[in-house]
């Protein structure tokens, strides 16, 4: 098969061998993938889910169909298809018997009236795919069998109609599921006095803003909420484009580090939000990031083991990811701190106490979210970019 018209189902920005898209076509069983590298994808911008594309040089691999070239489907392509249909004048039954389309009835052999010659476009469809090319008068009179192979046309038509209805239903369900899938992200941000004392306030501001910018480029639907260790300001889960940047006026580090207490509160918030959305039929996955530059010193009796109970429960679902990112303060073993909270090793990152590394490290957290928005399973297993 050389060229097919297909619909993009999803786009993977960070694949093992580079960016690629997954599409489906009525002409192929299963899906077909195409690389989005410039040598293969012939457009300047990447396609989005729902875009109609034209794929060519299609080959079947062990893992499925692969297209070696692709581009957007254009109005001129549709015109060419219509012109091609007009020039078709033959169709083939399963029995192999060829008969001229628009010429005479497949059942009785009588010549078709002129109106059927021009309007009955279904005559172009192959017998074994959608056998509706029987003369209407004969069909209404109960014509059932192909005179050449004896196949039951009525039965085949019913089967094909059911097949088409099932396929439409599957496509509608896929579209609905795509529209209802969402990734919730919660960032618990340290705003204790040690941030200011270490001279890292601006680095954290820049890192946070870079984190949000990375989320804006996510291909999937993302909602973000920010909480602080000390500042109790409440904001809802928002589209990244709606989030205000941090400034010296809105981010003023002070006070202590109630790390465990606020972690439990943050996890409770994202659990409740995900449950509310799930009750409405939304497919929900979550990512929670805890950013700090010091160990806990004010959690009112709450210990890391209390946090671990919640984290362990969330991780068993396969729909929650929890990460810990810290700035090295020279004496706290953050690997041990986060591990005691139940955070997996691949979701732990410790940054040097350097402004550039802090801002870059936080921005990379945003890239992890961007990856997860289109391939949550792989991103949740990969963890932080190293």
C-alpha positions as CSV (number, residue, x, y, z in Angstrom):
1,X,0.0,0.0,0.0
2,X,1.5,3.3,-1.1
3,X,-0.7,6.2,0.0
4,X,-3.4,6.3,2.7
5,X,-5.6,9.0,4.2
6,X,-5.4,8.8,8.0
7,X,-6.4,10.7,11.2
8,X,-3.8,11.5,13.9
9,X,-4.7,10.0,17.3
10,X,-1.7,11.3,19.3
11,X,1.7,12.9,19.0
12,X,4.7,11.7,21.0
13,X,7.2,14.6,21.4
14,X,9.9,12.6,23.1
15,X,10.1,9.1,21.6
16,X,13.0,6.6,21.9
17,X,14.0,7.5,18.4
18,X,12.7,11.1,18.3
19,X,9.3,12.6,17.9
20,X,6.5,10.7,16.1
21,X,2.8,10.5,15.6
22,X,0.3,7.7,15.7
23,X,-2.6,7.6,13.2
24,X,-5.4,5.3,12.1
25,X,-6.8,4.7,8.7
26,X,-9.9,2.9,7.4
27,X,-7.5,1.3,4.8
28,X,-5.3,-0.3,7.5
29,X,-6.0,-2.6,10.4
30,X,-4.4,-1.2,13.5
31,X,-2.4,2.0,13.7
32,X,0.4,3.5,11.6
33,X,3.3,5.5,13.0
34,X,5.3,8.2,11.3
35,X,8.4,10.0,12.4
36,X,8.2,13.7,12.8
37,X,11.8,14.3,11.8
38,X,12.1,16.7,8.8
39,X,13.4,13.9,6.6
40,X,10.0,12.1,6.9
41,X,7.3,14.7,7.9
42,X,7.1,17.2,5.1
43,X,5.5,20.1,7.0
44,X,7.0,22.9,9.0
45,X,4.8,22.3,12.1
46,X,3.8,19.1,13.7
47,X,0.3,17.7,13.4
48,X,-2.2,17.6,16.3
49,X,-4.6,14.9,17.4
50,X,-7.6,14.9,15.0
51,X,-5.6,16.3,12.0
52,X,-6.2,14.5,8.7
53,X,-2.9,13.5,7.0
54,X,-1.7,11.8,3.9
55,X,0.8,9.0,4.5
56,X,2.9,7.3,1.9
57,X,5.7,4.7,1.5
58,X,3.9,2.5,4.1
59,X,5.6,-0.7,5.2
60,X,4.5,-3.3,7.7
61,X,7.1,-3.9,10.5
62,X,7.1,-6.4,13.3
63,X,5.5,-3.8,15.7
64,X,3.0,-2.5,13.1
65,X,2.7,-0.2,10.1
66,X,5.3,2.5,9.5
67,X,5.0,5.4,7.0
68,X,8.2,6.8,5.5
69,X,6.7,10.1,4.3
70,X,3.7,12.2,5.3
71,X,2.0,15.6,5.1
72,X,-1.3,17.2,5.8
73,X,-4.3,16.2,3.7
74,X,-5.2,19.1,1.4
75,X,-8.4,20.1,-0.5
76,X,-6.6,19.3,-3.7
77,X,-6.2,15.7,-2.5
78,X,-10.0,15.4,-2.0
79,X,-10.6,16.7,-5.5
80,X,-8.2,14.2,-6.9
81,X,-10.0,11.4,-5.0
82,X,-13.4,12.6,-6.5
83,X,-11.9,12.7,-10.0
84,X,-10.5,9.2,-9.5
85,X,-13.9,7.9,-8.4
86,X,-15.5,9.4,-11.5
87,X,-13.1,7.6,-13.8
88,X,-13.6,4.2,-12.1
89,X,-15.8,1.9,-14.2
90,X,-15.3,-1.5,-12.8
91,X,-15.8,-3.4,-9.5
92,X,-14.9,-6.9,-8.5
93,X,-17.0,-9.5,-6.6
94,X,-15.4,-12.0,-4.2
95,X,-15.8,-14.5,-6.9
96,X,-13.5,-12.6,-9.1
97,X,-16.1,-11.6,-11.7
98,X,-15.6,-8.1,-13.1
99,X,-18.5,-6.0,-14.0
100,X,-18.8,-2.4,-15.4
101,X,-20.1,0.0,-12.8
102,X,-23.1,2.2,-13.6
103,X,-23.9,-0.2,-16.5
104,X,-26.3,-2.9,-15.2
105,X,-27.7,-4.3,-12.0
106,X,-25.4,-6.7,-10.2
107,X,-28.4,-8.9,-9.4
108,X,-30.7,-9.1,-12.4
109,X,-28.4,-8.0,-15.2
110,X,-30.7,-5.3,-16.4
111,X,-29.4,-1.9,-17.5
112,X,-29.5,0.7,-14.8
113,X,-31.5,3.9,-15.3
114,X,-29.6,7.1,-16.0
115,X,-30.2,8.5,-12.5
116,X,-28.5,5.5,-10.9
117,X,-25.5,5.8,-13.2
118,X,-24.7,9.3,-11.8
119,X,-26.0,9.1,-8.2
120,X,-25.3,5.5,-7.1
121,X,-21.7,6.2,-6.2
122,X,-21.7,3.1,-3.9
123,X,-21.4,1.0,-7.1
124,X,-17.7,1.8,-6.9
125,X,-17.2,-0.1,-3.7
126,X,-16.0,-3.7,-3.8
127,X,-18.4,-6.5,-3.1
128,X,-16.4,-7.9,-0.2
129,X,-16.3,-4.5,1.6
130,X,-19.7,-2.9,1.2
131,X,-21.9,-4.8,-1.3
132,X,-24.6,-2.1,-1.9
133,X,-24.4,-2.1,-5.7
134,X,-27.5,-4.2,-6.2
135,X,-30.2,-2.6,-8.3
136,X,-32.7,-0.9,-5.9
137,X,-35.7,-2.4,-7.5
138,X,-34.3,-5.9,-7.2
139,X,-33.0,-5.3,-3.7
140,X,-36.5,-4.1,-2.6
141,X,-38.0,-7.2,-4.2
142,X,-35.8,-9.3,-2.0
143,X,-32.8,-10.0,-4.2
144,X,-30.3,-11.9,-2.0
145,X,-27.6,-13.6,-4.0
146,X,-24.8,-12.7,-6.4
147,X,-25.6,-14.5,-9.6
148,X,-21.9,-15.4,-10.2
149,X,-20.7,-16.6,-6.7
150,X,-24.0,-17.1,-4.8
151,X,-23.0,-14.9,-1.9
152,X,-25.8,-13.6,0.2
153,X,-25.9,-9.9,-0.5
154,X,-28.5,-9.1,2.2
155,X,-26.5,-10.8,4.9
156,X,-23.3,-9.2,3.8
157,X,-24.8,-5.8,3.7
158,X,-26.1,-6.3,7.3
159,X,-22.6,-7.4,8.4
160,X,-20.9,-4.5,6.7
161,X,-23.4,-2.0,8.1
162,X,-22.7,-3.3,11.6
163,X,-19.0,-3.2,10.9
164,X,-19.2,0.5,9.9
165,X,-21.4,1.4,12.9
166,X,-19.0,-0.4,15.2
167,X,-16.0,1.5,13.7
168,X,-17.8,4.8,14.0
169,X,-18.6,4.1,17.6
170,X,-15.0,3.1,18.4
171,X,-13.7,6.4,16.7
172,X,-16.3,8.4,18.7
173,X,-15.3,6.8,21.9
174,X,-11.6,7.4,21.2
175,X,-12.3,11.0,20.5
176,X,-14.3,11.3,23.7
177,X,-11.6,9.7,25.8
178,X,-9.0,12.0,24.2
179,X,-11.1,15.0,25.1
180,X,-11.6,13.8,28.7
181,X,-8.0,12.9,29.5
182,X,-6.2,15.3,31.8
183,X,-2.9,15.6,33.7
184,X,-3.0,17.3,37.1
185,X,0.2,18.9,38.4
186,X,0.8,20.2,41.9
187,X,4.0,22.0,42.8
188,X,4.8,22.4,46.5
189,X,7.3,25.2,46.6
190,X,9.7,26.1,49.4
191,X,9.4,29.7,50.5
192,X,11.3,29.4,53.8
193,X,13.8,32.0,54.9
194,X,16.8,29.8,53.9
195,X,16.0,30.5,50.2
196,X,16.6,34.2,50.8
197,X,19.5,33.7,53.1
198,X,21.3,31.6,50.5
199,X,20.7,34.3,47.9
200,X,18.6,32.0,45.7
201,X,15.3,33.9,45.6
202,X,15.8,35.1,42.0
203,X,17.0,31.6,40.9
204,X,13.8,30.0,42.3
205,X,11.6,32.7,40.7
206,X,13.3,32.1,37.3
207,X,13.1,28.3,37.8
208,X,9.4,28.5,38.6
209,X,8.6,30.7,35.6
210,X,10.7,28.3,33.4
211,X,8.7,25.4,34.9
212,X,5.4,27.0,33.9
213,X,6.7,27.9,30.4
214,X,7.6,24.2,29.8
215,X,4.1,23.3,30.8
216,X,2.6,25.7,28.2
217,X,4.3,23.6,25.5
218,X,2.8,20.3,26.6
219,X,0.8,18.6,23.9
220,X,-1.7,17.0,26.3
221,X,-4.2,18.8,28.5
222,X,-2.5,19.9,31.7
223,X,-3.8,21.7,34.9
224,X,-1.4,23.1,37.4
225,X,-1.7,24.3,41.0
226,X,1.1,25.8,43.2
227,X,1.2,25.6,47.0
228,X,3.9,26.9,49.3
229,X,5.4,25.7,52.6
230,X,4.4,28.9,54.4
231,X,2.3,31.2,52.2
232,X,-1.3,29.8,52.5
233,X,-2.6,31.6,49.4
234,X,-5.1,29.3,47.5
235,X,-5.3,29.1,43.8
236,X,-7.3,26.5,41.8
237,X,-5.9,24.1,39.2
238,X,-5.3,26.2,36.1
239,X,-4.3,26.0,32.5
240,X,-0.6,26.9,32.4
241,X,-1.4,29.8,30.2
242,X,-3.5,31.3,33.1
243,X,-0.8,31.1,35.7
244,X,0.9,34.3,36.8
245,X,4.6,34.5,36.9
246,X,6.4,34.8,40.2
247,X,8.1,38.1,41.0
248,X,9.9,39.6,44.0
249,X,6.5,41.0,45.0
250,X,4.6,37.7,44.9
251,X,7.5,35.4,46.2
252,X,9.0,36.6,49.5
253,X,10.7,33.7,51.3
254,X,10.5,33.8,55.1
255,X,9.9,31.5,58.1
256,X,10.6,27.8,58.6
257,X,10.3,24.5,56.8
258,X,7.1,22.5,57.6
259,X,8.1,20.0,54.8
260,X,6.2,16.9,56.0
261,X,3.0,18.7,57.1
262,X,2.6,20.6,53.9
263,X,3.5,17.5,51.8
264,X,0.6,15.6,53.3
265,X,-1.7,18.6,52.7
266,X,-0.6,18.9,49.1
267,X,-1.1,15.2,48.4
268,X,-4.6,15.4,50.0
269,X,-5.5,18.3,47.7
270,X,-4.4,16.5,44.5
271,X,-6.1,13.2,45.5
272,X,-9.4,15.1,46.1
273,X,-9.2,17.0,42.8
274,X,-8.5,13.8,40.8
275,X,-11.4,12.0,42.5
276,X,-13.8,14.8,41.6
277,X,-12.7,14.8,38.0
278,X,-12.9,11.0,37.8
279,X,-16.5,11.0,39.1
280,X,-17.4,13.0,36.0
281,X,-15.9,10.4,33.7
282,X,-12.5,12.1,33.1
283,X,-9.4,10.0,32.8
284,X,-7.0,11.6,35.4
285,X,-3.3,11.2,36.0
286,X,-1.3,13.3,38.4
287,X,2.2,14.5,39.1
288,X,3.2,16.1,42.4
289,X,6.6,17.8,42.9
290,X,8.1,18.9,46.2
291,X,10.8,21.5,45.9
292,X,12.9,22.5,49.0
293,X,16.3,23.7,50.1
294,X,16.2,22.3,53.7
295,X,15.0,19.5,55.9
296,X,11.8,19.6,57.9
297,X,12.0,21.7,61.1
298,X,8.3,22.5,61.8
299,X,5.7,19.9,61.0
300,X,3.9,19.7,64.4
301,X,4.7,16.0,65.0
302,X,4.1,14.9,61.5
303,X,6.9,12.6,60.4
304,X,8.2,11.4,57.0
305,X,6.6,8.0,57.7
306,X,3.2,9.7,57.7
307,X,3.9,11.1,54.2
308,X,5.1,7.7,53.1
309,X,1.8,6.0,53.9
310,X,0.0,8.4,51.5
311,X,2.7,8.2,48.8
312,X,2.7,4.3,48.9
313,X,-1.1,4.3,48.5
314,X,-1.0,6.7,45.6
315,X,1.8,4.9,43.7
316,X,-0.1,1.6,43.8
317,X,-2.8,3.1,41.5
318,X,-0.4,3.7,38.6
319,X,-2.0,7.1,38.1
320,X,0.0,9.2,40.5
321,X,3.7,10.2,40.3
322,X,5.5,12.1,43.2
323,X,8.9,13.7,42.8
324,X,11.3,15.5,45.2
325,X,13.7,18.1,44.1
326,X,16.1,19.8,46.6
327,X,18.9,22.4,46.6
328,X,22.0,21.0,48.5
329,X,22.3,22.9,51.7
330,X,25.6,21.2,52.6
331,X,24.4,19.1,55.5
332,X,21.0,17.5,54.7
333,X,20.9,14.1,53.0
334,X,18.0,14.8,50.7
335,X,18.2,11.4,49.1
336,X,17.4,9.9,52.5
337,X,14.8,12.5,53.3
338,X,12.8,11.9,50.1
339,X,13.2,8.2,50.2
340,X,11.8,8.2,53.8
341,X,8.8,9.9,52.4
342,X,8.3,7.1,49.9
343,X,9.4,8.9,46.8
344,X,11.0,6.5,44.3
345,X,14.7,7.0,43.5
346,X,14.2,8.0,39.8
347,X,11.9,10.8,41.0
348,X,14.6,12.3,43.3
349,X,16.9,15.1,42.2
350,X,19.4,17.1,44.3
351,X,20.7,20.3,42.7
352,X,23.9,22.2,43.4
353,X,23.6,25.4,45.4
354,X,24.1,27.4,42.2
355,X,21.6,29.9,40.8
356,X,21.9,28.6,37.2
357,X,21.5,24.9,38.2
358,X,18.5,25.8,40.3
359,X,16.6,27.6,37.6
360,X,17.6,25.0,34.9
361,X,16.7,22.1,37.2
362,X,13.2,23.5,37.9
363,X,12.6,24.2,34.2
364,X,13.5,20.5,33.5
365,X,10.8,19.4,35.9
366,X,8.4,21.2,33.5
367,X,9.9,19.1,30.7
368,X,9.1,16.0,32.6
369,X,5.5,17.1,32.8
370,X,5.4,17.9,29.1
371,X,6.6,14.4,28.3
372,X,4.0,12.9,30.6
373,X,1.2,14.8,29.0
374,X,1.4,12.5,25.9
375,X,3.1,9.4,27.3
376,X,2.4,9.2,31.0
377,X,3.3,5.6,31.4
378,X,6.8,6.0,30.0
379,X,7.5,9.3,31.7
380,X,6.3,8.1,35.1
381,X,8.8,5.2,34.9
382,X,11.7,7.3,33.5
383,X,11.5,10.0,36.2
384,X,13.5,13.2,36.2
385,X,15.7,14.0,33.2
386,X,19.3,13.7,34.3
